[in-house]
Amino acid sequence: MGRYDTDVLAKGWRQAGKPVSAEVPVRAGLVVEEPTSGFVGAVMRWENGLVVLEDRRGAKRSFPLGPGFWIDGKPVSLVHPPRATGRTANTHTASGSRLGAREDAKVARASRIYVEGRHDAELVEKIWGDDLRHVGVVVEYLGGVDDLPAVVEAFQPGPGQRLGVLVDHLVTGTKESRIVAQVSGEDVLVVGHPFIDIWAAVKPAVVGLAAWPEIPKGQDWKAGVSRALGRPARCQTDIAETWRWILGRVKSWTDLDPALPQAVERLIDFVTG
């Protein structure tokens, strides 16, 4: 070997001896570090050439996709995930129903299903949305069970115009049970679930908990749960972000306590019977 055997101006001389960034397809939940700022977080989403990371305290920052990240102390370049090709088509909906042939949009039935709040409606839509569109049933939310008697009176249920209602924490002796007793009828079915809030219908293991925490009386339950999950709970925006985080981890009815699918499917059968 001579002292000039290596051509220092050959192609790639600038990168000689430097670590090479491996290309890693970006995906939700991937934990990366941006070493310039020291920010470490999980991938929440990516769009318009940016990736949004969230750290364990709930803080979010955006960075350009591409090189400049570390995973386990090694440099990586975050790239768009490859387009799926030849992917097997889904055969079942999130609720477990078998998918049929594509159908034209249906005119909504006069019958309706009501749930208590926005989070209830979003969870029902995610799991049973395909089924409900198939049978032409619309889901609306009350904003609170206190308004139920007035809603039933205004709805004027009857044959061909049935009303199904899903109520949180419907157990004997509660305020909810007394309100429900006022609206029972042949064309009204109120079904309850035992959970203090629809969040608790999600299996705790789905969000990394052994069990949903016991929140002392007098404290806001959702705020307490948010803190137990290591997320901020300073304001309603924080609570809404925690719900979106929980909902994003629910993929099908198997991620729910069986009591909720039983209640919802009973209501669907009632309003379409």
Short mmCIF file of the C-alpha atoms (twelve columns), coordinates in Angstrom:
data_MODEL
# 
_entry.id   MODEL 
# 
loop_
_atom_site.group_PDB 
_atom_site.id 
_atom_site.type_symbol 
_atom_site.label_atom_id 
_atom_site.label_alt_id 
_atom_site.label_comp_id 
_atom_site.label_asym_id 
_atom_site.label_seq_id 
_atom_site.Cartn_x 
_atom_site.Cartn_y 
_atom_site.Cartn_z 
_atom_site.pdbx_PDB_model_num 
ATOM 1   C CA . MET A 1   0.000   0.000  0.000  1 
ATOM 2   C CA . GLY A 2   1.349   3.397  -0.958 1 
ATOM 3   C CA . ARG A 3   0.686   6.598  0.908  1 
ATOM 4   C CA . TYR A 4   -1.374  7.926  -2.070 1 
ATOM 5   C CA . ASP A 5   -3.343  4.782  -2.919 1 
ATOM 6   C CA . THR A 6   -6.628  6.374  -1.696 1 
ATOM 7   C CA . ASP A 7   -8.069  9.179  -3.822 1 
ATOM 8   C CA . VAL A 8   -9.336  11.742 -1.312 1 
ATOM 9   C CA . LEU A 9   -11.319 13.463 -4.083 1 
ATOM 10  C CA . ALA A 10  -13.162 10.316 -5.143 1 
ATOM 11  C CA . LYS A 11  -16.962 10.311 -5.024 1 
ATOM 12  C CA . GLY A 12  -18.262 10.238 -1.453 1 
ATOM 13  C CA . TRP A 13  -15.115 11.641 0.150  1 
ATOM 14  C CA . ARG A 14  -17.178 14.171 2.151  1 
ATOM 15  C CA . GLN A 15  -19.169 11.372 3.796  1 
ATOM 16  C CA . ALA A 16  -16.191 9.136  4.492  1 
ATOM 17  C CA . GLY A 17  -16.128 8.102  8.143  1 
ATOM 18  C CA . LYS A 18  -19.483 9.757  8.904  1 
ATOM 19  C CA . PRO A 19  -22.515 7.727  10.116 1 
ATOM 20  C CA . VAL A 20  -25.115 7.147  7.416  1 
ATOM 21  C CA . SER A 21  -28.771 7.896  8.179  1 
ATOM 22  C CA . ALA A 22  -31.001 4.904  7.584  1 
ATOM 23  C CA . GLU A 23  -34.357 5.635  5.974  1 
ATOM 24  C CA . VAL A 24  -37.245 4.815  8.320  1 
ATOM 25  C CA . PRO A 25  -40.893 5.051  7.170  1 
ATOM 26  C CA . VAL A 26  -42.791 7.335  9.503  1 
ATOM 27  C CA . ARG A 27  -45.633 5.780  11.483 1 
ATOM 28  C CA . ALA A 28  -47.858 6.779  14.362 1 
ATOM 29  C CA . GLY A 29  -46.312 6.045  17.755 1 
ATOM 30  C CA . LEU A 30  -42.710 5.860  16.493 1 
ATOM 31  C CA . VAL A 31  -40.463 7.480  19.151 1 
ATOM 32  C CA . VAL A 32  -37.655 9.632  17.768 1 
ATOM 33  C CA . GLU A 33  -35.289 12.334 18.967 1 
ATOM 34  C CA . GLU A 34  -34.470 15.595 17.215 1 
ATOM 35  C CA . PRO A 35  -30.899 16.001 18.527 1 
ATOM 36  C CA . THR A 36  -30.471 19.696 17.751 1 
ATOM 37  C CA . SER A 37  -33.246 20.649 20.160 1 
ATOM 38  C CA . GLY A 38  -33.101 17.511 22.290 1 
ATOM 39  C CA . PHE A 39  -36.841 17.014 21.809 1 
ATOM 40  C CA . VAL A 40  -37.953 13.383 22.170 1 
ATOM 41  C CA . GLY A 41  -41.476 12.381 21.242 1 
ATOM 42  C CA . ALA A 42  -43.807 9.949  19.557 1 
ATOM 43  C CA . VAL A 43  -45.078 10.576 16.041 1 
ATOM 44  C CA . MET A 44  -48.664 11.868 16.145 1 
ATOM 45  C CA . ARG A 45  -49.189 12.649 12.455 1 
ATOM 46  C CA . TRP A 46  -47.415 13.884 9.337  1 
ATOM 47  C CA . GLU A 47  -48.610 16.266 6.659  1 
ATOM 48  C CA . ASN A 48  -47.304 18.930 4.256  1 
ATOM 49  C CA . GLY A 49  -43.716 17.742 4.670  1 
ATOM 50  C CA . LEU A 50  -43.797 18.016 8.461  1 
ATOM 51  C CA . VAL A 51  -43.957 15.445 11.226 1 
ATOM 52  C CA . VAL A 52  -45.650 16.284 14.549 1 
ATOM 53  C CA . LEU A 53  -44.067 14.789 17.678 1 
ATOM 54  C CA . GLU A 54  -45.574 14.660 21.172 1 
ATOM 55  C CA . ASP A 55  -43.428 14.157 24.271 1 
ATOM 56  C CA . ARG A 56  -44.472 12.330 27.444 1 
ATOM 57  C CA . ARG A 57  -45.759 15.572 28.983 1 
ATOM 58  C CA . GLY A 58  -48.102 16.230 26.051 1 
ATOM 59  C CA . ALA A 59  -46.006 18.998 24.427 1 
ATOM 60  C CA . LYS A 60  -46.056 18.953 20.628 1 
ATOM 61  C CA . ARG A 61  -43.487 20.196 18.081 1 
ATOM 62  C CA . SER A 62  -43.274 19.994 14.303 1 
ATOM 63  C CA . PHE A 63  -40.121 19.165 12.317 1 
ATOM 64  C CA . PRO A 64  -39.429 18.693 8.583  1 
ATOM 65  C CA . LEU A 65  -39.495 15.130 7.349  1 
ATOM 66  C CA . GLY A 66  -36.120 13.794 6.217  1 
ATOM 67  C CA . PRO A 67  -32.726 13.384 7.904  1 
ATOM 68  C CA . GLY A 68  -31.823 14.829 11.268 1 
ATOM 69  C CA . PHE A 69  -33.480 12.415 13.700 1 
ATOM 70  C CA . TRP A 70  -32.193 9.714  16.000 1 
ATOM 71  C CA . ILE A 71  -33.708 6.390  17.014 1 
ATOM 72  C CA . ASP A 72  -31.904 4.547  19.813 1 
ATOM 73  C CA . GLY A 73  -28.924 6.855  19.361 1 
ATOM 74  C CA . LYS A 74  -28.534 6.183  15.654 1 
ATOM 75  C CA . PRO A 75  -29.193 8.731  12.874 1 
ATOM 76  C CA . VAL A 76  -32.253 8.148  10.721 1 
ATOM 77  C CA . SER A 77  -34.114 9.896  7.941  1 
ATOM 78  C CA . LEU A 78  -37.898 9.876  8.336  1 
ATOM 79  C CA . VAL A 79  -39.621 9.229  5.012  1 
ATOM 80  C CA . HIS A 80  -43.230 8.838  3.913  1 
ATOM 81  C CA . PRO A 81  -44.512 5.276  4.367  1 
ATOM 82  C CA . PRO A 82  -44.680 3.261  1.140  1 
ATOM 83  C CA . ARG A 83  -48.004 3.140  -0.637 1 
ATOM 84  C CA . ALA A 84  -49.799 -0.092 0.059  1 
ATOM 85  C CA . THR A 85  -50.118 -2.344 -2.971 1 
ATOM 86  C CA . GLY A 86  -51.998 -5.561 -3.239 1 
ATOM 87  C CA . ARG A 87  -53.417 -5.062 0.273  1 
ATOM 88  C CA . THR A 88  -56.104 -7.509 1.297  1 
ATOM 89  C CA . ALA A 89  -59.466 -5.757 1.444  1 
ATOM 90  C CA . ASN A 90  -61.296 -5.584 4.746  1 
ATOM 91  C CA . THR A 91  -64.036 -8.184 5.051  1 
ATOM 92  C CA . HIS A 92  -65.622 -6.847 8.252  1 
ATOM 93  C CA . THR A 93  -66.523 -3.486 9.730  1 
ATOM 94  C CA . ALA A 94  -65.072 -2.229 13.011 1 
ATOM 95  C CA . SER A 95  -68.158 -3.631 14.764 1 
ATOM 96  C CA . GLY A 96  -67.485 -7.115 13.416 1 
ATOM 97  C CA . SER A 97  -70.230 -7.106 10.773 1 
ATOM 98  C CA . ARG A 98  -69.418 -8.676 7.414  1 
ATOM 99  C CA . LEU A 99  -69.012 -6.114 4.636  1 
ATOM 100 C CA . GLY A 100 -71.448 -6.464 1.766  1 
ATOM 101 C CA . ALA A 101 -71.505 -4.982 -1.722 1 
ATOM 102 C CA . ARG A 102 -71.112 -1.221 -2.056 1 
ATOM 103 C CA . GLU A 103 -74.486 0.498  -1.762 1 
ATOM 104 C CA . ASP A 104 -75.988 3.813  -2.780 1 
ATOM 105 C CA . ALA A 105 -76.644 6.336  -0.034 1 
ATOM 106 C CA . LYS A 106 -79.872 5.743  1.847  1 
ATOM 107 C CA . VAL A 107 -82.505 8.205  2.987  1 
ATOM 108 C CA . ALA A 108 -82.325 8.317  6.781  1 
ATOM 109 C CA . ARG A 109 -85.049 6.560  8.728  1 
ATOM 110 C CA . ALA A 110 -87.411 8.540  10.882 1 
ATOM 111 C CA . SER A 111 -86.143 6.474  13.835 1 
ATOM 112 C CA . ARG A 112 -83.111 7.817  15.673 1 
ATOM 113 C CA . ILE A 113 -80.534 6.846  18.268 1 
ATOM 114 C CA . TYR A 114 -79.546 9.451  20.836 1 
ATOM 115 C CA . VAL A 115 -76.430 9.356  23.007 1 
ATOM 116 C CA . GLU A 116 -75.504 11.664 25.855 1 
ATOM 117 C CA . GLY A 117 -72.554 13.603 24.499 1 
ATOM 118 C CA . ARG A 118 -70.117 14.258 21.691 1 
ATOM 119 C CA . HIS A 119 -67.580 11.675 22.837 1 
ATOM 120 C CA . ASP A 120 -70.279 8.983  22.934 1 
ATOM 121 C CA . ALA A 121 -71.339 9.914  19.389 1 
ATOM 122 C CA . GLU A 122 -67.747 9.834  18.098 1 
ATOM 123 C CA . LEU A 123 -67.098 6.378  19.555 1 
ATOM 124 C CA . VAL A 124 -70.374 4.986  18.192 1 
ATOM 125 C CA . GLU A 125 -69.576 6.448  14.758 1 
ATOM 126 C CA . LYS A 126 -66.076 4.948  14.730 1 
ATOM 127 C CA . ILE A 127 -67.233 1.424  15.559 1 
ATOM 128 C CA . TRP A 128 -70.787 1.266  14.205 1 
ATOM 129 C CA . GLY A 129 -70.786 4.013  11.560 1 
ATOM 130 C CA . ASP A 130 -70.766 1.590  8.600  1 
ATOM 131 C CA . ASP A 131 -73.586 -0.462 10.103 1 
ATOM 132 C CA . LEU A 132 -75.699 2.608  10.827 1 
ATOM 133 C CA . ARG A 133 -75.283 3.976  7.306  1 
ATOM 134 C CA . HIS A 134 -76.243 0.552  5.932  1 
ATOM 135 C CA . VAL A 135 -79.587 0.665  7.767  1 
ATOM 136 C CA . GLY A 136 -80.098 4.433  7.409  1 
ATOM 137 C CA . VAL A 137 -80.030 5.324  11.113 1 
ATOM 138 C CA . VAL A 138 -78.768 8.693  12.341 1 
ATOM 139 C CA . VAL A 139 -77.090 9.160  15.742 1 
ATOM 140 C CA . GLU A 140 -77.520 12.452 17.581 1 
ATOM 141 C CA . TYR A 141 -76.400 13.566 21.024 1 
ATOM 142 C CA . LEU A 142 -78.386 15.091 23.863 1 
ATOM 143 C CA . GLY A 143 -75.774 17.187 25.587 1 
ATOM 144 C CA . GLY A 144 -76.872 15.626 28.876 1 
ATOM 145 C CA . VAL A 145 -79.497 13.196 30.153 1 
ATOM 146 C CA . ASP A 146 -81.362 15.997 31.959 1 
ATOM 147 C CA . ASP A 147 -82.850 17.040 28.605 1 
ATOM 148 C CA . LEU A 148 -84.159 13.558 27.779 1 
ATOM 149 C CA . PRO A 149 -87.863 14.059 28.698 1 
ATOM 150 C CA . ALA A 150 -88.061 17.197 26.535 1 
ATOM 151 C CA . VAL A 151 -86.295 15.464 23.646 1 
ATOM 152 C CA . VAL A 152 -88.701 12.512 23.749 1 
ATOM 153 C CA . GLU A 153 -91.712 14.814 23.856 1 
ATOM 154 C CA . ALA A 154 -90.477 16.820 20.871 1 
ATOM 155 C CA . PHE A 155 -89.554 13.656 18.927 1 
ATOM 156 C CA . GLN A 156 -93.066 12.195 19.268 1 
ATOM 157 C CA . PRO A 157 -92.073 8.531  18.936 1 
ATOM 158 C CA . GLY A 158 -94.540 6.110  17.371 1 
ATOM 159 C CA . PRO A 159 -94.743 3.196  14.940 1 
ATOM 160 C CA . GLY A 160 -92.070 3.672  12.263 1 
ATOM 161 C CA . GLN A 161 -90.490 6.477  14.302 1 
ATOM 162 C CA . ARG A 162 -88.769 4.767  17.181 1 
ATOM 163 C CA . LEU A 163 -86.321 6.377  19.547 1 
ATOM 164 C CA . GLY A 164 -83.356 4.562  21.087 1 
ATOM 165 C CA . VAL A 165 -81.266 6.226  23.788 1 
ATOM 166 C CA . LEU A 166 -77.871 5.266  25.230 1 
ATOM 167 C CA . VAL A 167 -77.333 6.572  28.775 1 
ATOM 168 C CA . ASP A 168 -74.112 6.664  30.779 1 
ATOM 169 C CA . HIS A 169 -73.911 5.139  34.262 1 
ATOM 170 C CA . LEU A 170 -77.479 3.839  34.295 1 
ATOM 171 C CA . VAL A 171 -77.653 2.039  37.634 1 
ATOM 172 C CA . THR A 172 -80.546 1.703  40.079 1 
ATOM 173 C CA . GLY A 173 -81.112 4.641  42.402 1 
ATOM 174 C CA . THR A 174 -79.223 7.240  40.360 1 
ATOM 175 C CA . LYS A 175 -80.550 10.465 38.911 1 
ATOM 176 C CA . GLU A 176 -80.256 8.897  35.476 1 
ATOM 177 C CA . SER A 177 -82.529 5.995  36.429 1 
ATOM 178 C CA . ARG A 178 -85.229 8.378  37.705 1 
ATOM 179 C CA . ILE A 179 -85.149 10.425 34.499 1 
ATOM 180 C CA . VAL A 180 -85.306 7.301  32.319 1 
ATOM 181 C CA . ALA A 181 -88.376 6.092  34.212 1 
ATOM 182 C CA . GLN A 182 -90.251 9.155  32.916 1 
ATOM 183 C CA . VAL A 183 -89.802 8.331  29.228 1 
ATOM 184 C CA . SER A 184 -90.325 4.591  28.917 1 
ATOM 185 C CA . GLY A 185 -92.771 3.508  26.219 1 
ATOM 186 C CA . GLU A 186 -93.472 0.999  23.481 1 
ATOM 187 C CA . ASP A 187 -91.580 3.048  20.877 1 
ATOM 188 C CA . VAL A 188 -88.846 4.323  23.196 1 
ATOM 189 C CA . LEU A 189 -85.980 2.150  24.396 1 
ATOM 190 C CA . VAL A 190 -83.437 3.508  26.836 1 
ATOM 191 C CA . VAL A 191 -80.386 1.295  27.294 1 
ATOM 192 C CA . GLY A 192 -77.699 2.086  29.790 1 
ATOM 193 C CA . HIS A 193 -74.155 0.990  30.433 1 
ATOM 194 C CA . PRO A 194 -72.448 0.846  33.822 1 
ATOM 195 C CA . PHE A 195 -69.504 3.114  33.018 1 
ATOM 196 C CA . ILE A 196 -69.188 6.454  34.766 1 
ATOM 197 C CA . ASP A 197 -68.196 7.924  31.390 1 
ATOM 198 C CA . ILE A 198 -67.927 6.614  27.835 1 
ATOM 199 C CA . TRP A 199 -64.114 6.795  28.133 1 
ATOM 200 C CA . ALA A 200 -64.259 3.896  30.576 1 
ATOM 201 C CA . ALA A 201 -66.005 1.716  27.974 1 
ATOM 202 C CA . VAL A 202 -62.579 1.462  26.306 1 
ATOM 203 C CA . LYS A 203 -60.551 -1.404 27.735 1 
ATOM 204 C CA . PRO A 204 -57.836 0.173  29.931 1 
ATOM 205 C CA . ALA A 205 -55.152 -2.023 28.354 1 
ATOM 206 C CA . VAL A 206 -55.765 -0.221 25.043 1 
ATOM 207 C CA . VAL A 207 -54.309 2.951  26.574 1 
ATOM 208 C CA . GLY A 208 -51.617 1.222  28.612 1 
ATOM 209 C CA . LEU A 209 -53.410 0.993  31.970 1 
ATOM 210 C CA . ALA A 210 -54.070 -2.070 34.110 1 
ATOM 211 C CA . ALA A 211 -57.386 -0.495 35.193 1 
ATOM 212 C CA . TRP A 212 -59.095 2.859  34.945 1 
ATOM 213 C CA . PRO A 213 -58.040 4.928  37.986 1 
ATOM 214 C CA . GLU A 214 -60.314 5.621  40.944 1 
ATOM 215 C CA . ILE A 215 -60.903 9.380  40.942 1 
ATOM 216 C CA . PRO A 216 -61.987 10.812 44.333 1 
ATOM 217 C CA . LYS A 217 -65.460 12.345 44.533 1 
ATOM 218 C CA . GLY A 218 -65.426 16.073 43.969 1 
ATOM 219 C CA . GLN A 219 -62.682 15.846 41.351 1 
ATOM 220 C CA . ASP A 220 -63.357 15.953 37.627 1 
ATOM 221 C CA . TRP A 221 -63.168 12.355 36.405 1 
ATOM 222 C CA . LYS A 222 -61.834 13.113 32.927 1 
ATOM 223 C CA . ALA A 223 -59.188 15.470 34.279 1 
ATOM 224 C CA . GLY A 224 -58.080 12.811 36.762 1 
ATOM 225 C CA . VAL A 225 -57.866 10.184 34.038 1 
ATOM 226 C CA . SER A 226 -55.887 12.544 31.810 1 
ATOM 227 C CA . ARG A 227 -53.321 13.034 34.558 1 
ATOM 228 C CA . ALA A 228 -53.162 9.280  35.199 1 
ATOM 229 C CA . LEU A 229 -52.287 8.872  31.527 1 
ATOM 230 C CA . GLY A 230 -49.473 11.401 31.920 1 
ATOM 231 C CA . ARG A 231 -51.304 14.007 29.872 1 
ATOM 232 C CA . PRO A 232 -52.105 17.654 30.684 1 
ATOM 233 C CA . ALA A 233 -55.536 18.524 32.077 1 
ATOM 234 C CA . ARG A 234 -55.381 22.284 32.509 1 
ATOM 235 C CA . CYS A 235 -58.388 23.146 30.365 1 
ATOM 236 C CA . GLN A 236 -61.123 21.700 28.175 1 
ATOM 237 C CA . THR A 237 -58.791 21.699 25.188 1 
ATOM 238 C CA . ASP A 238 -56.447 19.352 27.061 1 
ATOM 239 C CA . ILE A 239 -59.369 17.038 27.900 1 
ATOM 240 C CA . ALA A 240 -60.464 17.019 24.244 1 
ATOM 241 C CA . GLU A 241 -56.906 16.138 23.170 1 
ATOM 242 C CA . THR A 242 -56.838 13.241 25.641 1 
ATOM 243 C CA . TRP A 243 -60.097 11.910 24.196 1 
ATOM 244 C CA . ARG A 244 -58.732 12.128 20.645 1 
ATOM 245 C CA . TRP A 245 -55.665 10.238 21.843 1 
ATOM 246 C CA . ILE A 246 -57.822 7.509  23.409 1 
ATOM 247 C CA . LEU A 247 -60.171 7.303  20.416 1 
ATOM 248 C CA . GLY A 248 -57.198 6.981  18.064 1 
ATOM 249 C CA . ARG A 249 -56.210 3.766  19.813 1 
ATOM 250 C CA . VAL A 250 -59.627 2.149  19.444 1 
ATOM 251 C CA . LYS A 251 -59.682 0.070  16.255 1 
ATOM 252 C CA . SER A 252 -62.665 -2.267 16.641 1 
ATOM 253 C CA . TRP A 253 -65.324 -3.553 19.037 1 
ATOM 254 C CA . THR A 254 -62.705 -5.859 20.583 1 
ATOM 255 C CA . ASP A 255 -61.091 -2.780 22.163 1 
ATOM 256 C CA . LEU A 256 -64.298 -2.119 24.129 1 
ATOM 257 C CA . ASP A 257 -65.799 -3.635 27.250 1 
ATOM 258 C CA . PRO A 258 -68.485 -6.079 26.010 1 
ATOM 259 C CA . ALA A 259 -71.200 -4.151 27.854 1 
ATOM 260 C CA . LEU A 260 -71.058 -1.305 25.327 1 
ATOM 261 C CA . PRO A 261 -71.371 -3.362 22.099 1 
ATOM 262 C CA . GLN A 262 -74.279 -5.240 23.670 1 
ATOM 263 C CA . ALA A 263 -76.063 -1.970 24.483 1 
ATOM 264 C CA . VAL A 264 -75.469 -0.309 21.104 1 
ATOM 265 C CA . GLU A 265 -76.449 -3.346 19.054 1 
ATOM 266 C CA . ARG A 266 -79.627 -3.728 21.093 1 
ATOM 267 C CA . LEU A 267 -80.536 -0.143 20.187 1 
ATOM 268 C CA . ILE A 268 -79.785 -0.695 16.493 1 
ATOM 269 C CA . ASP A 269 -82.030 -3.770 16.476 1 
ATOM 270 C CA . PHE A 270 -84.799 -1.809 18.212 1 
ATOM 271 C CA . VAL A 271 -84.882 1.196  15.874 1 
ATOM 272 C CA . THR A 272 -84.668 -0.965 12.755 1 
ATOM 273 C CA . GLY A 273 -87.138 -3.663 13.907 1 
# 
